[in-house]
Amino acid sequence: MKTILWVLSMVYGLPSFPAWKTLTEDELESRWLLLRSIEWINWPLFISQSVVPPLLWFYEWQPVVVAVIVITILWRLAIATRCVSVKLVELGPLFVGLKFLICPIMALLIWWQGDRVGAVVALLWPVAVLLLELSLNNCGLVVAAFARQNVLRAELEAVQKRLAARSESSWVLNYVKALGYTRRTPSPDEVLKEEREKAKEYPFGKESPNLPQWQLDELTRHRRLRQRSSQSADPGEIIWTRTSKGAAVTELDGYWADVAVTEEKKFALAAYSKDSGREVITWFDYETEQQAMHAAVDFMRDGKDPRARMPEKQPKKFEAKDWSRLSPEEMEREAQETIRNARQKL
């Protein structure tokens, strides 16, 4: 058993066995998706680590290297982001692992054949693969600069999305999960409950020193304006202040929240934990600022989820058929993106 776990850790780039207990199933799957996606994007170059050394026995190294580079570029342009195979991405690391035997053996044979340069290339080809991948990625950065979009990130996300849709057929993930060594992924309600317990440690006027600097600045500004407007106000009293950009800010118990105008001229809220600085909840498409403020206060004081009070009208940016297909998680991500855009507009 320990041997199998060691092989999985070494070959597939997963954490060593004891570290699995500190990961949730989602965290382990995210790591698997990232590593397999990186390999798939440069698949011909990746598997060439065990293929090129034997080819150098029959051919000169120059045409072999050029052929691998050309095939890899064509792969990235035409195939990598359009289709994926879970079986191939899981067989790949096992096959590439043979390089530790193939490279030195072929280097020795090619050296005896009299081709000193070819022998060195065969021995150091795995290192050359890393340098070639770096060069191809740098070319992608140049293309991204002209295209004004992150081409490499889009490429990686496209592959990850396709692999994620097929991850249930991964024998590696299924085997590790079946062992029961990973922690269960907590539900959103459990995460929110844990955040609320931690937030109780920071009542009004206090916050974790580990908050992002911009959040510390917002809280300091809010408290200064609050004191100026009402010096005798009770800490539990809700007082909203305005930022220089027009957003409304308040603080209650272990949270602080802001309300801003969206691109659709509606109002959106975001509540943050004063313990971790995490954006605990976001929601948008409120007709009035007062509605968003009340929803923020209800969440901070009583834990009421703003999603349960979704306005009847749907956001203009979605068609009705598109909105119906969104999961709650996707709806929350869209809300976060809308709020970020609103802040940039201010």
Secondary structure, DSSP 8 states (H G I E B T S, - for coil): -HHHHHHHHHHH----HHHHTTSBHHHHHHHHHHHHHHHHHTHHHHHHHHHHHHHTTTS-HHHHHHHHHHHHHHHHHHTTTT---HHHHHHHHHHHTTHHHHHHHHHHHHHHHT-HHHHHHHHHHHHHHHHHHHHHHHHHHHHHHHHTS-HHHHHHHHHHHHHHHTGGG-HHHHHHHHHT-SB----HHHHHHHHHHHHTTS-TT---TTS-HHHHHHHHHHHHHHHHH-TT--TTS---EE-TTS-EEEEETTEEEEEEE-TTS-EEEEEEETTT--EEEEEEEESSHHHHHHHHHHHHHH---GGGG--SS--TTS-HHHHHH--HHHHHHHHHHHHHHHHHH-
